Amino acid sequence: MSRPRKRGRDIDGVFLLDKPQGMSSNDIMQKVKRVFQANKAGHTGALDPLATGMLPICLGEATKFSQFLLDADKRYQVTAKLGERTDTSDAEGQVVETRIVNVSEQDILAALPHFRGELMQVPTMFSALKHQGKPLYEYARAGITVEREARPITIFELNFIAYDAPYLTLEVHCSKGTYIRTLIDDLGEYLGCGAHVTVLRRTAVANYPVEAMMDWERLQALAEQQDLALLDQYLLPTDSAVSALPALHLNQEQSQAIGFGQRVKFDNPTQLTGQVRLFSATQQFLGVGRVDEGNVIHPQRLISQKQ
């Protein structure tokens, strides 16, 4: 029985897309996949259609490490309109409550510290979190409210940018799982006037360089030149998805054993433990492993080594 033919190239790496407004993360990911003619692609944390900004798209073997970017810290710039709550907590929803805005800049500055640090946040009903196998937004659209448990998040920074009533702009540096829409809704309630998101832009994911982002229009223009090698030069290395992990370089024998999925004992003068990036003696990225206290490397996520 013959194997099914692949529908694209074996191309590996991470493309930093500056996501346009009005498109879902999955739709734009599929478009990028077709541009690169890749056989596999995945994004690293959805942005709402309303939102723009950094969306790392993993191609090929890089998809194996997308969870590391899902778990990474993010940065956003958000503009909120005070005085109105919507059913989605953003401008795409229906206004469900209107209140008078009697809030000063000093009121806002006094409120912000209450939303920094470790918090418990109840996810919005208009999220992709699953309940009994279905995303919450499907229940919300059907008019059904599901009980949600509060989840721990961390707001590392919440900085005031500008206030031109009723519009407030903030910068947020947060942990994984943070819903900016919910943060703004909670802040609006604290201020006593309600609020919803009107503009949202993701400015950073992990330590990826902002200058490496490319917008959809420029990518399309490059694609029209029909030169895949030209496109490929804009891919970041596969191991960039795990760049926060320390690197461990193996000799030829160790590299071969790891490639077979075997555990490897090694000299560990620095007493390194935990997850590491693994590289061969020829500087080839092998994947991610875990070093235990007995100086043994346990393979975890390995890339397929092309012949």
Disulfide bonds with the S-S distance in Angstrom:
none
